């Protein structure tokens, strides 16, 4: 809670933004600053109801906003640990986006496997 001029450490930026320094801090569409996925995991550890949308945002890991590989696998691990407070719409986006990514690489069998994890059968 210190003012901007009194910061003593850099923000926990994603690895691809680390060399940019403290001054550069891009915001996503919702106006939230980008943070490293490890930062989000620590926040989730301290607050079990921390927003999972920020944690599973692909830009917290990679500069490619359409790369859902780690986000999807991380969601499956969190789900196995009984973190279930991700909105159904966000779950659908994760599943559909990762399946589309796999299908575009010619891995349609794995895309079908991903879509089998969709909780809403309709």
C-alpha positions in Angstrom: 0.0 0.0 0.0 2.9 2.4 -0.6 2.7 5.2 -3.1 4.1 4.7 -6.6 7.2 6.7 -5.9 8.0 4.6 -2.8 8.0 1.1 -4.3 10.9 -1.0 -3.1 10.6 -3.9 -5.5 9.4 -4.6 -9.0 6.0 -6.0 -9.7 5.9 -9.7 -10.3 5.6 -9.6 -14.0 5.4 -12.6 -16.3 8.7 -13.9 -17.5 8.5 -12.4 -21.0 8.0 -8.9 -19.4 10.7 -9.2 -16.7 13.4 -7.3 -18.6 11.0 -4.4 -19.1 11.5 -3.2 -15.5 9.1 -1.8 -12.9 7.9 1.1 -15.0 6.3 -1.0 -17.8 3.2 -2.7 -16.5 0.6 -3.5 -19.2 -3.0 -3.9 -18.3 -5.3 -6.5 -19.7 -8.8 -5.8 -21.1 -10.4 -5.7 -17.6 -8.0 -3.0 -16.4 -6.1 -5.4 -14.1 -2.3 -5.3 -14.2 -0.5 -8.4 -15.6 1.1 -10.6 -12.9 3.2 -13.7 -13.0 1.4 -17.0 -12.7 3.4 -17.8 -9.5 2.2 -14.6 -7.9 -1.4 -15.7 -8.6 -0.7 -19.1 -7.1 0.6 -17.5 -4.0 -2.5 -15.3 -3.8 -4.7 -18.3 -4.2 -2.8 -20.0 -1.4 -3.5 -17.1 0.9 -7.1 -16.6 -0.3 -8.9 -19.8 -1.3 -11.5 -17.7 -3.2 -9.0 -15.6 -5.3 -10.1 -14.9 -8.8 -9.1 -17.8 -11.0 -9.6 -15.9 -14.2 -6.5 -13.9 -13.6 -4.5 -17.0 -12.6 -5.6 -18.9 -15.8 -5.0 -16.0 -18.2 -2.5 -17.2 -20.8 -0.7 -13.9 -20.7 0.4 -14.5 -17.1 2.7 -17.2 -18.6 3.4 -16.4 -22.2 3.2 -13.5 -24.6 0.8 -15.4 -26.9 -2.7 -14.7 -25.6 -4.0 -17.7 -27.6 -1.7 -20.3 -26.0 -3.9 -22.2 -23.5 -1.6 -25.2 -22.9 -0.5 -24.3 -19.4 -3.7 -22.6 -18.4 -5.8 -25.7 -19.2 -3.5 -28.1 -17.4 -3.2 -25.8 -14.4 -7.0 -25.6 -14.3 -7.2 -29.4 -14.2 -4.8 -29.6 -11.3 -6.7 -26.9 -9.4 -10.0 -28.7 -10.1 -8.5 -31.9 -8.7 -7.5 -29.9 -5.6 -11.2 -28.8 -5.2 -10.8 -25.2 -6.5 -14.1 -25.1 -8.3 -15.0 -21.4 -8.3 -14.2 -20.7 -12.0 -17.3 -19.5 -13.9 -18.8 -22.0 -16.4 -18.2 -19.6 -19.2 -14.5 -19.3 -18.4 -14.3 -23.1 -18.2 -15.9 -23.3 -21.6 -13.4 -20.8 -23.0 -10.5 -22.7 -21.6 -11.7 -26.0 -23.0 -12.7 -24.7 -26.4 -9.6 -22.5 -26.9 -7.2 -25.3 -26.0 -9.1 -27.8 -28.2 -9.0 -25.3 -31.1 -5.3 -24.8 -30.5 -4.7 -28.6 -30.6 -6.9 -29.0 -33.7 -5.0 -26.3 -35.5 -1.8 -28.3 -34.9 -3.4 -31.4 -36.4 -3.9 -33.1 -33.0 -7.7 -33.5 -33.3 -7.7 -36.7 -31.2 -6.3 -34.6 -28.2 -8.8 -31.9 -29.0 -11.6 -34.4 -28.6 -10.1 -35.5 -25.3 -10.0 -31.9 -24.1 -13.7 -31.4 -25.1 -14.7 -34.4 -23.1 -13.7 -32.4 -20.0 -16.5 -29.9 -20.7 -18.9 -29.9 -17.7 -21.8 -28.5 -19.7 -22.8 -31.3 -22.1 -25.0 -29.0 -24.2 
